Amino acid sequence: MRTFFHSRFRASHLDGGIESLLTPIEKLLVGPLGHQYGNFEAAHDSYQRGNGVFQDQAFSIPADHIDCQLVGNFELQERVEEVRKSTWTAVCAKRPAAFDGSLLRMASYQVDGERLSIAASRTRFSAYVATRHPAFGAEHPHADRADPLGLTAIVLTADGNVMVTKRSLLADQNPGGLYLIGGYAEPGESDGPVDLFNEIAREVAEEIAVGDVSRSEAVAIGLAYDLVFCHPELFLLMPSQSTAADILSGADAAPDRNEASELLIYSVDDILDDNGPHKNAALTWSFIKARKFLQLHLR
């Protein structure tokens, strides 16, 4: 994982947290942050200017049938650019080590049978920080969000288990919450195709030191939009040739092992069972969505 806030980039909003930006209805739908979120996706099939949301897309698409083309750089509107500069100045004042890294922005997508096509451009973490809050669309109705593409990996072990992580208690967002493995896709320096399988495989290697996830068996199972920390997220089921015990024994060698306070082993049945071991746990948005897409994929 490439970290900017020493977590999966999901730091609280600078002005007292994201809850201050939600309407009363949204608070009822979302519930306590870091726990279960209501299903309040807007019913749109494609991006909407200044809004960015789309309906959940469930599918089963082989990793080699994902096409991502990177073209150019995303530029914020002049007014939003000023917001970005001031916001980032405030971030750096609080966290001098914060790094304004380059991220891959999903500009549009298309699902055609068993093929997913994504058009992308470059953006920066500071642009994401300035545009990720739910109220951005209302504040800037004619502007686009940074919308970096997040990636979540459901790592299936050789003995049929799923690797689950419990976020560090020092994480800015959802400390102690159940999570899987993921990060944000990064663009190359040159325009052209981006291999999203390689991007998520890198995250798996960096977080749990697993380098044997199978490209030929990896399947994208869904695409969703996070309405709390606004960005699109692609979910992939990624089989490993390692057993759960092998992964646990080698995980301490992972460069970003400290992103999780604990590594857990859940059976697939545990993940799918509403009364499973996660029943009373604090769940991250990505864990909830991954569970939903996995249920649909295995139906």
C-alpha positions, 0 to 999 in steps of 0.5 A: 500500500502506498500511504499518504496519511499512514492509512488507506488515505481515508482521513477524517475531514479537516473540519471536525469529521465527515459526519458534520457534512451529512444531512440528518437523513444521510446520518440515519442511512449511514449510521455510526461511521466505521459501522454498517452503511445503508444502501443509498446509492443513486440510481445512475448508470454513469457518472454525473457531473459534480456528483460522480455516483453510480448504481452498484454494478455486480458482474463476474469479469476475468481480470484479463478482460479489464481494460484501463486506458490512461489519457492526460491529467485531470484539472480542477475548476479554478475555484476548486483549485483554490480550495485544493491549495488551501485544504492541502496547506492545512493538511500539511500543517497538521501532518508535515509528512503528508505526501501529495501522490499521483492517483488514477482517476476513473473518468468513465466505465463501460460493462459489455458482457464479460469485459470492463472498460475504464477510461482514466486520467491522472489526479493527485491525493490533494485533489481527492482530499478537496473533493471527497466530502459528500457536500461537494456536489452541492457546493460546486454543482458544475465541477467534477470530483477527483474520483480516484479509483480504489481497489479491494482484493478478496484474497482466497487462500488455497485452503478456501479461506479469506484473509481479513484485516483489522485496521490499525487503531492508529488509522485515521478512518475506521480504526479497528474496523474489519477490512480486506486488502486494498488501496488506490490505483496509481497511474504511470508517467506515460499515457496508455494501458494500465494493468489494474491486476498488477495494481491490486496485486502490488497492494496484496504483496505490500500488505500481507507479503503474498506474491502468488495471486493468480491472474488467470483465476482472478475475477472482478466481481463489482464496482461501487461508489463510496458516498461517505469518502467519495470515490469509485471502488473496484472489487476483485476476487483473487485466489492465492496458491498459499494456505491461510497458515502460510500467509499468516506465518509470512505476513510480518515481512510485508512492508505495510504490515502495520496498516492492520492491527490483526490478520484474521482468517474467515471461511467463505461461509463465515463471510457470507453468513449474516450471523458470522463472526463479523456480526457485531464487529465494526465494518468498513464500507469496502468490507460490506460491499465486498460481502455483497458482491461475493454473495452475488458472484457465488449465487 
